[in-house]
Every structure is written in C-alpha cells, then in structure tokens.
Amino acid sequence: MRSRGEAVTTPVSPVTAISTSNLTKRYGDVVAVDQLSLRIEPSEIYALLGLNGAGKTTTIRMLLGMARPTGGTVSVLGAPVRLGGHAVWSRVGYLVETPAAYPELTVIENLQVAGRLRGSTRAGAVEEVIAQLGLAPYADHRARTLSLGNAQRLGLAKALIDRPEILILDEPANGLDPAGVAEIRGLLHDLTLEHGVTVVLSSHILTEVARLATRIGILDDGRLVKEIHASDLAAQARPRLGVTVRDPAAATTALQAAGFAPDTNGEGGLVLSDERAVRQPDLIATLLVEAGCPPTRLAVEQDDLETYFLDLVGASPAGAR
C-alpha cells in the first residue's frame, strides 16, 4: 500500500479539467438541465448541490458521455465529450447512481475485473484501493452480501483503481454511516491535496459539502442559481440582531443617528448586522430606551447553512425532506 504523502506519479493536465457551455438536456417538455455553463480547474473539489430532481445526475451523465445533450457542449481535459467516445476515459474515474457489481464475485474479484476493463496493469492496484476504502475485512465476501455502505465503498474503489486525474461521483456518501462519510471526506481531500486529483461530486446535503468542496454550484430546476467558494459560506450565515419595537420608524431614526444601519425584516421588526450591535445588544437596548422606543424583543439570530440553501432554491424545510 502506498504510504501517506508518497510522491505522485500520475501527471495532472494544465488544461481546464471540465468545462461546459450552455449545456442543456430536455426529456420531451421537461428541461432537466438548462443552459449550464461550468469551468472546473485541476485539483479542485467542485460540488453540484441541489434538491432531488435539480438536474445533478443528468449533468454528471452528460459530463461522462452517458447521456447526449440536447444543446451545448462539454469538454473534459480539453477533449470534447461525445456519446460513446473514449478519448479521455482512462484518466477519469466515476461512480454514478447505484454502484454496480458482479453479485457472485468477491470484492477482490470485482476489482480485478474493473482493473482489466480499464486496462490497468499497475501492480498492487487492487490491494491499494481495498486499503484506501476500508474493504479489507470484506475482500473475500461476495458483492451480493455487502451492506449498502460497503457496496458504495466498492463502487468508489472501482472508480479509483487506475489513479484517475478526475473523479466524478454522484452522491458518494450515499448509504454510509457518519464514520464512513468522514473517511470518504478524508480520502477525497488526500486525493486532491496530495495527488492533484480533480473531484466533481453531487450532493443534496449542504453541511457535508461545505466541509469538503472548494467550490459549490447550486442547481435548481436544472439551472445554476449560484456559485460560491466554500470559504465564503460562513459569511452567508452571519449572526445579526433582531429588534422588535412599537415604533419602527422612530427606532430606525435613533439607530441611524448613532451610526447603525438597521434593515427591516418584512414583519415590522428591525435587523442589525453591524458587528458592534451583535456583540453589544445591551448597547442597542439602552440607545432605544433613551430614544423613547424601548424594544419589546431583542435577540441575536443566525441562519444555519440549510436555511441559506433552501432560501436560494425557494424551498421550505418540509419540502426538502
């Protein structure tokens, strides 16, 4: 097994890893993907985030040449992707939807077959991915006996068998318990940071994506509604001070005179995002009392990341379950 931090032998292409231009897919009157334009750079972990039905899997299938676009273009490592084309697939590993395996073959045998199908002759490749994915206790188990989580691990192992430059994964944490999710997160980080692999994945769980991805594209009804760097996510859930008063207009005037910039919350209350207001709500209370506008409610509030995501795609928390 390769030791952690060992030098990389797989070259990483300097060209854009994946790009799409106005990528569109229609099924009759249904638009599954709508004019999607992406640019994913080498060694990036890019997440396609969206609710079920947002177009994530359809997009991934078009990236891999498994589905023909209705319009637009896709290129991988500088080569155009066409249905049935094989130009770059020796450099791309993937896991799409339910992981497939030969049910009567063992884990080792499935991986040996996967290696041969990909033309991999690298010594120790099977043992390496078995160790990477924690499959050693199940190496001699038939695939049909594996739990959903271990079947997912086997699918990931098959995607990694040939040390790909690009790894494209559809819901890679599906079926894994929290410990397994953390292991996969660590593995994908290592592949990117230590081995220069570009990772593209789909997910509907923002909190998990926020821990893993370097950049996130949020899909809704097949359209890219927002792209955001993971490092900027914290700013989307910044705390603010919520204030309820009987006379919002007078309170706004008093707060502005003191150098604050209150906004309305649409429900007759005020919101202050100033760091000083959030840190010193007692200062705001005193100010309003002295101005003759005593607050009836004063509370520091903060949206979680899920709320931010659901607001972007126009869904309620109940609709997301």
C-alpha positions in Angstrom: 0.0 0.0 0.0 1.3 3.5 -0.8 2.3 5.4 2.3 0.5 8.7 3.1 2.2 11.6 1.4 4.2 9.5 -1.2 5.1 11.3 -4.3 2.6 11.3 -7.2 3.3 9.5 -10.4 0.1 10.5 -12.2 0.6 13.7 -14.3 -2.0 16.4 -13.9 -3.0 18.2 -17.0 -2.6 22.0 -17.0 -5.7 22.5 -19.1 -9.2 23.1 -17.6 -10.4 19.8 -16.1 -14.0 20.2 -17.1 -15.9 22.9 -18.9 -19.5 23.1 -20.2 -21.1 25.8 -22.2 -24.9 26.3 -22.3 -25.3 22.6 -21.5 -29.0 21.6 -21.9 -30.9 18.4 -21.6 -34.6 18.0 -22.4 -36.9 15.0 -22.0 -39.9 15.9 -24.0 -41.3 19.1 -22.4 -39.2 18.6 -19.3 -36.0 20.6 -19.1 -33.7 18.6 -16.8 -30.6 20.8 -17.3 -31.0 24.4 -18.6 -28.0 26.2 -20.2 -25.5 25.1 -17.6 -22.0 26.7 -18.0 -19.2 25.5 -15.7 -15.5 25.8 -15.5 -13.7 23.4 -13.1 -10.0 23.7 -12.7 -7.5 20.9 -11.9 -7.1 19.9 -8.3 -10.4 21.4 -7.4 -13.2 19.7 -5.4 -16.3 21.0 -7.1 -19.8 20.1 -5.7 -23.0 20.2 -7.6 -25.6 20.9 -4.9 -29.3 20.6 -5.3 -32.5 19.0 -4.1 -33.7 15.7 -5.7 -34.7 16.4 -9.3 -32.5 19.5 -9.6 -30.5 18.0 -12.5 -27.4 16.8 -10.7 -27.3 13.2 -12.0 -28.3 14.3 -15.5 -25.4 16.8 -15.6 -23.0 14.1 -14.4 -24.2 11.7 -17.0 -23.6 14.3 -19.7 -20.1 15.0 -18.3 -19.3 11.3 -18.8 -20.8 10.9 -22.2 -23.6 8.7 -20.8 -26.4 11.0 -22.0 -26.5 13.1 -25.2 -27.0 16.8 -24.6 -30.0 18.5 -26.3 -27.8 21.5 -26.6 -24.4 23.0 -25.6 -21.0 21.4 -25.2 -18.9 19.5 -22.7 -15.1 19.1 -22.6 -13.0 17.0 -20.2 -9.2 17.6 -20.1 -9.5 19.7 -23.2 -11.3 17.0 -25.3 -14.9 17.3 -26.4 -17.2 14.7 -24.8 -19.4 12.7 -27.3 -21.8 9.9 -26.6 -19.8 6.7 -26.7 -16.4 8.5 -27.0 -13.4 7.0 -25.2 -10.7 9.6 -25.7 -10.1 10.6 -22.0 -11.8 7.9 -20.0 -8.6 6.1 -19.0 -7.9 9.3 -17.0 -11.4 9.6 -15.4 -12.9 7.5 -12.6 -16.6 7.7 -11.8 -19.5 6.5 -9.7 -23.0 7.3 -10.9 -26.2 6.4 -9.1 -26.3 2.9 -7.7 -22.9 1.2 -7.7 -22.9 -1.8 -10.0 -21.0 -5.0 -9.2 -21.0 -8.7 -10.2 -23.0 -10.1 -7.4 -21.5 -13.6 -7.3 -17.9 -12.3 -7.4 -15.9 -11.3 -4.3 -14.8 -7.8 -3.7 -11.3 -8.7 -4.8 -12.6 -10.3 -8.0 -14.8 -7.3 -8.8 -11.8 -5.0 -8.5 -9.6 -7.3 -10.6 -12.3 -7.3 -13.4 -12.6 -3.5 -13.1 -8.8 -3.1 -13.4 -8.7 -5.3 -16.5 -11.7 -3.5 -18.1 -9.8 -0.2 -17.6 -6.6 -1.6 -19.0 -4.9 -1.2 -15.6 -1.8 -3.4 -15.2 -0.4 -1.5 -12.2 1.0 -3.9 -9.6 -0.8 -3.7 -6.2 -3.7 -1.6 -7.5 -6.4 -3.8 -6.0 -4.7 -4.1 -2.6 -4.2 -0.3 -2.6 -7.8 0.6 -3.1 -9.0 -2.1 -0.7 -6.9 -0.5 2.0 -7.9 3.1 1.0 -11.7 2.3 1.2 -11.5 0.1 4.4 -12.6 -3.0 2.5 -10.0 -5.4 3.8 -12.5 -7.3 6.2 -14.8 -7.9 3.2 -12.2 -8.6 0.5 -13.4 -12.3 0.1 -17.1 -11.5 0.5 -19.3 -11.8 -2.5 -20.7 -8.5 -3.6 -24.3 -9.5 -3.1 -23.7 -9.9 0.6 -22.4 -6.3 1.1 -24.3 -3.7 3.0 -25.4 -0.6 1.1 -22.5 1.3 2.6 -19.9 -1.3 1.7 -21.3 -1.6 -1.8 -20.8 2.2 -2.1 -17.2 1.7 -0.9 -16.7 -1.0 -3.6 -18.1 1.4 -6.2 -15.6 4.1 -5.1 -12.8 1.6 -5.1 -13.6 0.7 -8.7 -13.5 4.4 -9.6 -10.1 4.7 -8.0 -8.5 1.5 -9.4 -6.4 3.3 -12.1 -5.4 6.5 -10.1 -7.6 8.8 -12.3 -6.8 12.5 -12.8 -10.5 13.3 -12.5 -13.0 11.6 -10.2 -16.7 12.2 -10.9 -19.0 11.0 -8.1 -22.8 11.0 -7.8 -23.8 11.2 -4.1 -20.7 9.4 -2.9 -21.8 9.4 0.8 -25.0 7.5 0.0 -25.6 4.7 2.4 -22.5 5.4 4.6 -22.7 5.9 8.3 -21.2 9.1 9.8 -17.8 7.5 10.3 -17.8 6.3 6.7 -18.7 9.7 5.5 -15.8 11.2 7.4 -13.4 8.6 5.9 -14.6 9.4 2.4 -14.2 13.1 3.1 -10.6 12.5 4.3 -9.9 10.3 1.3 -11.1 12.9 -1.2 -9.1 15.6 0.5 -6.0 13.5 0.3 -6.5 12.7 -3.4 -6.8 16.4 -4.2 -4.1 17.8 -1.9 -1.5 15.0 -2.2 -2.2 13.6 -5.6 -3.7 16.5 -7.6 -6.9 14.7 -8.5 -9.8 16.9 -9.6 -13.1 15.8 -7.8 -16.6 16.6 -9.1 -19.4 15.4 -6.9 -23.1 15.8 -6.4 -25.0 16.0 -3.2 -28.2 17.4 -1.6 -26.6 17.9 1.8 -25.1 21.4 2.2 -23.4 20.9 5.6 -21.4 17.9 4.3 -20.5 19.7 1.0 -19.3 22.7 3.0 -16.8 20.5 4.8 -15.4 19.0 1.6 -15.7 21.2 -1.5 -13.6 24.1 -2.5 -16.4 25.5 -4.7 -20.1 24.8 -4.9 -22.5 25.2 -7.8 -26.1 25.3 -6.6 -28.7 23.8 -9.0 -32.4 24.4 -9.0 -34.7 23.1 -11.8 -31.7 22.4 -13.9 -30.3 25.9 -13.7 -27.1 27.1 -11.9 -28.6 29.7 -9.5 -25.3 30.5 -7.6 -21.7 29.5 -7.4 -19.9 30.1 -4.1 -16.5 29.3 -2.6 -16.8 27.1 0.4 -14.7 29.6 2.4 -17.4 32.2 1.8 -20.2 30.1 3.2 -19.7 31.2 6.8 -20.5 34.8 5.7 -23.9 33.6 4.4 -24.9 32.6 8.0 -23.6 35.7 9.8 -25.3 36.5 13.1 -27.5 39.6 13.3 -29.5 41.3 16.0 -33.3 41.1 15.7 -35.2 44.0 17.3 -38.9 44.4 17.7 -40.3 47.9 18.7 -43.7 49.5 18.7 -42.5 52.4 16.5 -40.0 51.1 13.9 -39.7 54.4 12.1 -38.6 56.3 15.3 -36.3 53.4 16.2 -34.7 53.5 12.8 -34.0 57.2 13.1 -32.5 56.8 16.5 -30.2 53.9 15.4 -29.1 55.7 12.3 -28.2 58.8 14.3 -26.0 56.6 16.4 -24.2 55.2 13.4 -26.0 51.9 12.9 -27.7 50.7 9.6 -30.9 48.8 10.5 -32.9 46.9 7.9 -36.5 45.8 8.1 -37.2 42.1 8.3 -40.5 42.3 6.5 -42.5 41.6 9.6 -42.4 45.0 11.2 -39.2 44.4 13.0 -35.6 45.6 12.5 -32.4 43.7 11.8 -28.9 45.0 12.6 -25.9 43.2 11.0 -23.3 45.5 12.4 -20.7 43.5 14.4 -20.9 46.0 17.3 -24.7 45.6 17.5 -24.4 41.8 17.6 -21.7 41.9 20.2 -23.3 44.5 22.4 -27.1 44.1 22.3 -27.3 45.9 25.6 -25.9 49.0 23.9 -28.8 48.9 21.4 -31.4 48.4 24.1 -30.0 51.4 26.1 -30.0 53.5 22.9 -33.6 52.7 22.1 -34.8 53.2 25.7 -33.2 56.6 25.8 -34.8 57.5 22.4 -38.2 56.6 23.8 -38.5 53.4 21.7 -37.9 50.6 24.2 -37.6 47.2 22.5 -40.2 44.5 23.1 -37.8 41.9 21.8 -34.1 41.8 21.3 -32.3 38.6 20.2 -29.2 37.6 18.3 -30.2 35.4 15.4 -28.3 33.3 12.9 -29.5 31.2 9.9 -27.9 27.8 9.5 -26.5 26.7 6.2 -29.5 24.6 5.4 -31.8 27.6 5.7 -29.5 29.6 3.4 -29.6 26.8 0.8 -33.4 26.4 1.0 -33.8 30.1 0.6 -31.7 30.0 -2.6 -33.8 27.3 -4.2 -37.1 28.6 -2.9 -37.9 25.5 -0.8 -39.3 25.1 2.7 -37.5 22.8 5.2 -40.5 20.5 5.0 -40.2 20.3 1.2 -36.6 19.3 1.4 -37.2 16.1 3.4 
